[in-house]
Structures are given as C-alpha cells and as structure tokens.
Amino acid sequence: MTTQVIPKPGKPWEVSVKERSKTGSLIVLAAILAGALVKLPDLLDEAVVKFPDFLPWDVVKLPNIVEALTGIDGKLGFAISFFLIATGLTFFRVLRTSDIRAAKDTLLSSFALLGIVLTLIPIVSIVTTVFIKGYKGIHPGLFFNDMALNSVNDPIKEGGLLHALLGTTLMVFGALLISFPIGVLTALYLTEIRGKLARPIKFLVQAMSGVPSIVAGLFILSSLVYPVTKELSGIMGSFALTILMIPTIARTAEEMLRLIPNDLREAGVALGATQWRTISGVVLPAAKSGLVTAIILGVARIIGETAPLLLVTGGGDALNANPTSGPMGSLPYYIWKAFLTGGTEEAFARAWGGMLVLLVFIFILFGLARFLSGRKVG
C-alpha cells in the first residue's frame, strides 16, 4: 500500500533562518571592521607608549581613516563606518547569490532604513529628555493650584498649573467651535460642490497651512486687539489658534470625504434626495470617524502653539474661567515663563514638568487619531 505524502504549505517569501544567520554574521563583521577603523590607530598609539621597545614607532603612526576622510571620530565615526561597511557587504553578498536588481533593491532598502533611523533619533531624544527631566516637576498639587501667589522660583511643591490647563482647554475649545464648521464646509465645497471657486479655495487652504504661527498672532493683535477690544484675553487666543486650525481640519476632512464611495452618493440621488440631503444624511454619517480624526489632529496641531498666545492672551498666573475678559494662562505660556523668568532648579523643573504634561496630551490626541483613523468608515 502506497502512502500519499501531502507536502506542507510553505511561505517562500519569508526569510529563512539560514539567511537571517548570514545577515547577522555580516552585521557583526561590519561592526568589528568599523571598530577597527576607528579605534585601531588609538590602540596602536597607546601600545607604542606602553611598549616602546617592542613597537618603536615614535614617528610613524597609523592614520585614522574615518577621521581623515570625514573629519568625524568617536561614536559618530563608528556609526558612519558601520553603515557603509554593512551596506557594502550586504550589497556584494546579494549580488553574488542573486542578480544586480536584487542587489540594487538591498542597497535602496539600506538607505531607507538609514532615513528611518535618522528620523527616529531626534524624536526619541526629545521624548526621552522630556520624560527624564519632566517627572521632577510632577507633584500631587500640580493639577489643583495656580501660580497667583507663587513665583516660578518657589519650592516645586508650591503652586501648580491649573490655570494653564484651564486656559489651554478653553482656548482650544473656542478655536474648535469656530474652525470645525468652517473646515468641514470648506471640505464639502471642495469634494461635493466643486464650484468655480474650488481651485482658489484649495490654494488658499494650502497656503494657510504654511503660515507661521506668530503671523496669526500678529494679525489678531493688529486687527482685533488694538482697534476693537483693546484688551488681551483668552478669546483673542482662540481666534489666533483658529487661523492655524482651519487648514488642518479642512485638508483632513477633504481627504476623508474623498474616501466615501460614489455609489453612496448615487444611491441617495436615485432615491430622490437633494444634494444637500444626500450630503447630510449619507456622506457625513459615513465619514463620521474621519471627521473625528480631523478634529483630533486639528487640536493636536494648535495645543502646543506659543507665539500667538504670547501676543494676544496676556498670560495670567491666576485662574480665569472667563475667556472674554482679563489675561488667561496656557501651558505654552507657563513653560515659556518658567524658562525665561526663572534660572533656578525649581523654575526649570516647573518648565520641564509642564512640557511633560503637554507632551502627554499630544500623545493621547495622536493616539486617538490613529485609533479612529484605523476603524472602518461608517
């Protein structure tokens, strides 16, 4: 009786253990060669000093090749050497085992990985620094007290940033109330109406995305504060943040609305609904999660802005729940003032603590945006 053998399904596209071990060996070899290029001249110099009888090279010295070519030594020189050697070894190994196209693909993949690492280095460095230095400024009363009776140089457990949290919340919420309807209506005009003004409006939205934040603050200061209210307040900060928030919401909402299938629009029209009824009853509900993402990204865009708030809010240290009257504090102003008027360890601890709180808020907002954008539309 013949036994039928059923072959086990394989995944030829997966990298085998043997290939991984070869790649790992090349990486180790590249690290050894890079270390030799950077450290061998220094080691030989030390050996000449310690053993002059055995190594009488008091004049001739082995040059540091990396430093001679790039002017860079130490850890950065090792990193550059390691990348170049590892890339070269991998390229020639793939070229020997495969063809030139696969070798070029490996070379481009190496440079893409380099770009990712170079992008992550400053991000990781910033986040790590903020967490290391910021936790010293966190204490139980931080979220329940303001700085009305304290200065930034007082002991760290005195005072807090309640006024800054409330001010930031009110100003961001005010900016959201104004910018969300404008941004969504702009996106609807660009995706659904597509009138004669669609192209200039789209150009204006893109241009507004690159406006420096201080320009928004100066515009509100010169057009509203000086000629009209003659007073710095939280509502002026909301107006300045609105200018920065509208382009983010409009562009994000536009992209989300373009993801809605045209079949839904055609079905609404086929049932006899008007265009506006189709938009309000079919398109907008289908893009609900995308519009929430636009809100969160817009808030994350403005929550850390400092320049416009310095010009138009007054930056109070006392708790102020009325955005239309009196100066109002904010987290960016709290951080800026602690760095500017301080100079002591307590002041720096307050600044880093406020920065940590702000960074956590931004992480939460971007995490929510990522979660909501990953959900199915509708």
N, C-alpha and C positions, 0 to 999 in steps of 0.2 A: 504494500500500500504506500502510495507516494504522499508525503506530507507537503501541503501547499504552504509556502512561506510568503507572508504578506509583508512587504517592506514597510518599515516605519517611516511615516512622513517626515521629511527634513525641511530645513529652512536654509537654503544655500546662500541667502543674502546675509545671514548672520556671520559675524566674525568668530572664527573658531578659537579654541583655547591655544592652539599652536601659534596662530597668528598673533594673538594677544601677547604670548610669551616672547615672540620675536620683537614685537614693538616695544615691550617693556625692556628687553635687553638693549635695544638701540637707545632708548631714553637713558638708561643707566650709563651706557658707554658715552653718550653725549655729555652727561653731567661730569663724568670723570675727565674727559678731554677739555671741557670748559674750565673745570677747576685747575687742570694742569696749565692751561694757557694763562690763567690769571694769577695763580699762586706759586707756580714753579720758580719764576725768577726771584721772588721774595724768599722762598725757601733756600734757594742756592746762595743768595746773598747772606742769609743767616748762617748757612753751613760754612761759608768762607770765613766768616768772623769767628765761629767756634772752632773750626779745624783748619787753621791757616797752613799747617804743614802738609796736610793731605790734599787740600784744594787751594793751591797758591794762585788764585785768580784775583789778585788785588787790583788789577786794572781792567781786565776784560770781564764784562757782565752780560748775562743773557738778558736781552730786552723783553719787556712785557709787550707781546704782540698786540693784544687788545688795546692797551693804553696807547701804544704808538700809532695805531690806525684810527682810533676813535677819540682818544683823549679821555676815556672813561675807564675807571678802575673800580675795584671793590665789588659789591653786590650787583650793582647795575651792569658792570662789565661782565660779570659771570652770567647774568640773565641774558644779555645780548649774545654772548658766545654760545650759551646753551641752546638758544633758539636757532641760531644759524647752523650750528653743528647738527642738531636733531633734525631740522628740516632737510638739510643736505643728505644725511644718512638715510632718512625715510624716502626721499626722492629717488636716490640711486637704488635702494632695495626694491621699490615698486617698479622702477624702470628695468631692473634685471629680471624680475619674476613676471612682469606683465608687459604693457606697451607704453608708449610715450603719452597717450591720452590719460591713462590711469595715473601716470607719474605727475602730469600737469594738474590733475584733479587733486592729488595729495598735496601738491605744493600750494594750490589755492586754498585748500582746507586748512593748512597750517597757518597761512596769513589771516584767514577768517578767525581762527582760534586766537591768534595774537590780538586781533582787534577786539574780541570779546574780553580778553584778559585786561587789555589797556582801558577798556570802558569800565570794568568792574573795580579796578584798583582805586580810583578816586572815590567811587561810591562807597565801597567797603571802608575806606579810610575815613571818610566823613562820618558815616554812621557809627563806626567804632569809636571815634573820638568823642562824638556827642554823648554816647552812652557811658563811656568811661568817665568823662568829666561832668556829665549832667546828673548822675544819680546822687552826687554830693549835695545838690541843691534841692532835692526832693525831701519833704518832711510832711507830717500829718496836717499841719495848719496851712500848707501852701495853697490849698483849694478853698479855704474858708475865710481868709483875711485879705485885706488890700494893703496898699502902701501909703495910706493917708497920713498915718502917724509914724511912719518909719522911713528911713533912707536906705539906699542900696548897700551902705557900708555897715548897717546894724548887723547883729548876730543873725545867722542864717535862719534860725527858727522863729524870728520875729517878722511879722508881715507875711504877705503872700501875693498871689496873682489872680485873686478872684475878680478884681476889677478888669484885668486884662482879658480873662476868659469871657466875662460877660460882654465886654466891649467888642471883642472879636466875633462872638456869636451874633450880637445884634447887627453889626455892620455887614457881616457876610449874609445874614438872613435878609436884611434890607436889599442888598445887592441882588440876591437871588430872586426876590419878588419882582424886581424890575427887569432883570436880564432874561429870566426864563421865558416869559411870554414873548419878548422881542426876539429872542434867539430861535424859539420854535416857529413863530410866524415867519421869520426870515427863511428858515429851512423849508417850511411848507411852500413858500413862494418859489424857492429855487428848484424844488423837486416836483411839486404838483401844478402850480400855476404856470411857471416858465414864461413869464411875460417879457416885454421888451426891456425891462429894467433888470432882468436876471443877471446878465453879464456884468454891468457896473456894480450891482449889489454884491455879487460874488467877489469881484475885485476889491471892493471896499472892506468886506469881511476879512479877506486875506491880508490886506494892508493893516487893518486894525490889530491883527494877531501879532504883528511885529512892532507895535507902538511901545516904546519904553514906558515903564510904569510911572516914572516921575513926570512924564508928559501928561498923563491922565490927571495926576495931582495938580500940576500947574494949570491945566485947563479949568478944572473945577475951582481952583483958587482965584483965577482971574475972571471967570465968567459968573460965578455964583457968590463966593465968599466976599470978595471985596465990593462988588457993586450992589449986591442984594442983601444977604444976611448980615454981613459984617461981623460974623462970629464963627469961630471954629467949633465944629460939633461932629457927632457920630454920623448924622445923615449925610454930611458932605463926604465923609469917608466911604459911605455906601455908594454914593454917586460916582466917586472916582473908581471904586472897585467894579462898578457896573460896566464901565468902559472897557475894562480888561477882561471881564467875564463873558460879555456878549459873543465875541468871536469864537471862544472855546465851545460854548453851548451851541451856537449856530452851526459850526462845522461838524461837531459830533452828531447833532441831531440830523443834519443833512445826510451824513453817511449812513446813519441808522435807517432813515426813511427810504433810502435807495435800496436797502436790503429787502424791503417788503415786496413780494411778488406782484407783478402787474395783474395776475389773474384775480387777486382780491379786489383790486380797483374795478376791473371789468365786470366782475360779478355784482358789485354794488350798483354800477351804472345799468346793468342788464335788468336789475330788479326795479328800476325806475327811480332810484335815488339821485338827487342832485350831486354835483361835485363836492360841495361843502358837506352834505350829509354823508357822502362816502368817506370823506377825509375824517370827519369827526366820529363816525360810527364804525369805520372799518380800519383805516390806515393808522390813526393814532392809537387805538387799543392794541393793534398788532405790534406797534413799535414801543409799547409801554416800557419794557425793560431797557431798551436802548435809550429812551429819554431819561430814565432814572440814572443811567450811566453818564449821560451828558451833564446832568445836574451835579453829580459827584465829582466829575472831572473839572467842571467849572469852579466848584467850591475849592477843590484842591489847588487850582491854579492861582487863586487870589488869597488864600488863607495866610500865606507867608509874606505877602507884599508889605514892604516897609516904607518906601519912598513916598507914595501918595498919602499915606496916613500921617507921616511926619509933617506934611504941609497943611492938611485940612482938618485934622481931628483935635489938635491941641494936646493930646497925650496926657490925660489926667491920671493922677495916682489914687483918687478916691472912687468909690463905687458910684456909678452913674447909670441908671436904668432908662434915662430919657435921651434918646439919640438926637432929638431936635434942639436940645439946649445944653450948653456947657461942654467943656472938653471931655473926651472919652478915651480911656486907655485901650490898649490892644496888646496882644502877645508880641508882635514885632517891635512895638514901641518899648515895651517892658524890657526886652532883650537889648535893644539899642541903647536905652538909657543906662542900664546896668553896666554895659561896657564903656560908655562914654563918660559918665559922671562918677564911676567907681574908682577902681585902682587897687582895691583890697581883695583878699581871697574871698571874702563874703560876697562882694559885688560880682566877681567872676563866677562864683558858684551859683548865684541867682541867675545870671545870664545863661549859663550852660543848662541849668535846670529848666528855665523857660524854653530853651531851644529843644530840650528833650521832649517836653510836653507837646510842643508844636510839631516835632517830627513824628511823634506817636500818632497825633491827629491825622497827619498827612498819610501815614502808612495805613491807618484804618480806612480813610477815604479811598485810597487807591486799591486797597484790598476789596472793598465793597464794589468798586467799579469793575475790577477783574472778575469778581464772582458773578455780578449781574450781567456783564457782557458775555459770559460763557454760557448763560442759560439760553434756552430756545426762545426765539422771538414769538411773542404772544403768550 
